[in-house]
Amino acid sequence: MVALKAKGVHPGLAVIIVGDDPASRIYVNNKKKACEYVGFRSEEYALPANTTQEELLALIDTLNQSDIDGILCQLPLPAHLDEKAVINAIRPDKDVDAFHPVNVGKIMIGDYDFLPCTPAGVMELIRESGIDIRGKECVVIGRSNIVGKPMSMLLLHAHGTVTICHSRTVDLAETVRRADIVVAAVGVPELIRGDMIKEGAVVIDVGMNRLSDGRLVGDVAFSEASEKASAITPVPGGVGPMTIAMLMQNR
Ligand code: L34
């Protein structure tokens, strides 16, 4: 950062948030704090919930042409907005989320400039913990474009044997029980129970589920699973902060 500044480079990130989803608000605030911490310029564009598609695309167009380095439009968007069109509108070289089809395609062939932040954070956690993915049984639960699909591809690039489970999977428990590495990203509170975890497995919980009593829990029943796992991530304080750390690298 100091080296960049000396060269007169001061990376800037534009974060767009539409509407007043409370969870998105927290995540965006955390991203802004991280930008300040590492010395990035961050611009927030907080648009009202009734923003039109045209207005949003016009903002993205302006940012595409401005000197800002990265553009991130926080998802989910209000239902009347076309998420796919918005993602498509962001210039691929400013797409710090790596959600644009060009960047998704690059990830598929293993030749990428950006990685989506959440899967990148998971890979970093695994690597930093000294866990070797090669040849391991990796089970990803969830097939979203943001997490499940890219996650599976990164584990595959790292030479894991990858299985993707989803709502139509016939025997989830049996499949997860085979896993050396479990990545849960479905958004169902504590779906993955202790008896689904193989002794010594690595368990990564991407879930962020806010319960009606205000508690934030993951997709894994933490206390049960931690009795079996050799390593496990908590929620909060696990994958979430890593997502933000990876965003700071994608500039
Ligand atoms: N465009 N939309 C876009 N890019 C992203 O990378 C995201 N994501 C997901 C939702 N929509 C997005 C995020 O930023 C999820 N996500 C995210 C970011 C940060 C945190 C969680 C999810 C985070 O800071 N989690 C804290 C707890 C925060 C709380 O109290 O709610 C943690 O410790 O896990």
Residues whose N, C-alpha, C, O or C-beta is under 5 A from the ligand:
A	BS01	L34	I26 Y27 N30 C73 Q74 L75 P76 D97 C117 P236 G237 G238 G240 P241 T243
